[in-house]
Amino acid sequence: MSDTAPAFDTIRKDEFQREQQRKRAKFTITPLSEIVIDDVEPEFLVEDIMPLRGLATIFGPPGSAKTFLALDLALSVAAGLPFFGKPVNQGGVIYIAAEAGAGLRKRVIAARAEKAIAETAPFAMIALAPNLGPKRSEAAALIADIKGQWPYALPLRLIIIDTLARTLSGADENSSADMGGFVANAAAISAAFHHCLVLVVHHTGKDAERGMRGSSSLNGATDCEWQLSGDDIRTVSLRKLKDGEDGLAWSFRLEKRQVSGTSSNRSRSTCVVVPETSPKPLQTKPTLPQPKGNRKLMLQAVYDAIGTHGEIMPIHPDLPRCKGVKRQYVRENAVSRGVGNPDNPDGQRSVISTELSHLNAEGWIRIWKDWIWLPH
């Protein structure tokens, strides 16, 4: 027994030395036996659609209500209110209004009133654009100022930067090096606050289908991306979610509200977000061959009729909140395109009805009673 004691002591000494080295190490290794999932630790800032930490973006063309949506999210997190029906991980929020600080104030007031949020909710804004580009970065000063001034007991959960372009002072967002500098600064800001997400409001380029404007370095670094599209009814598409399921979409509209200033009774108008649908999987586009002949003409007639006579369909459980068109306008358009035989009106109506039914069955269009619309 005395022969094994020194060896045992040596093993314990080696383990002790390794543990001390791990405590001092900058790059700590984690053995396989210690790689576990903490079930208690929250994973999402907004369940299923926004991660708890890292870098995320909301992007879309100008006028697509990006700031309205970001602000609605911010106040929901600060107040612990569901966001489009999804539970949130409540915490503090900083909104960096780099693009429109003065205009954001009335939006905050209107949104707070709409949600009946108390003034004590942990939300604060910064109405100045910090330089978060690669040269003369103000990221360290921003972190220090937030830590020094944060007045709430709840920790920060979300920092919103609106917009990316305004915080890239003198830098080129098309440059991978400059965008890489911004990404590094955003990562430093996120890391400075435990369990904190940095959410960046950004624009699409001339071709919205190509995604965010500028270098692809940003897309490669994000943990989550929401894309905005639509006019009257805005659609939010979850384009990317690391360690989660993307391909979800939800929608909202803007409604006008009046707010009053403190020094006068003159009211000012702004808008608030009103949810239309909750996050659901996107409908997949048809994989069938493109329609030909009369069916192709019929689909073109639908597109044109929606473009000319389309309107937001009435509220009904069987109708989505999007643009649709009455069947009569589609029929008139189809007739003008030569679908069916005009010398046989009954036969022509039958051909049009049959082709519409086929397009509906194949998933190109949707029909309910007298309404026709395109699936999203």
Secondary structure, 3 states (H helix, E strand, C coil): CCCCHHHHHHHHHHHHHHHHHHHHCCCCCCCHHHCCCCCCCCCEEECCCEECCEEEEEEECCCCCHHHHHHHHHHHHHHCCCECCECECCCEEEEEECCCHHHHHHHHHHHHHHHCCCCCCCEEEECCCCCCCCCCCCHHHHHHHHHHHCCCCCCEEEEEEECHHHHCCCCCCCCHHHHHHHHHHHHHHHHHCCCCEEEEEEEECCCHHHCECCCCHHHHHCCEEEEEECCCCEEEEEEEECCCCCCEEEEEEEEEEEEECCCCCCEEEEEEEEEEEEEEECCCCCCCCCCCHHHHHHHHHHHHHHHHHCEECCCECCECCCEEEEHHHHHHHHHHCCCCCCCCHHHHHHHHHHHHHHHHHHCCCEEECCEEECCC
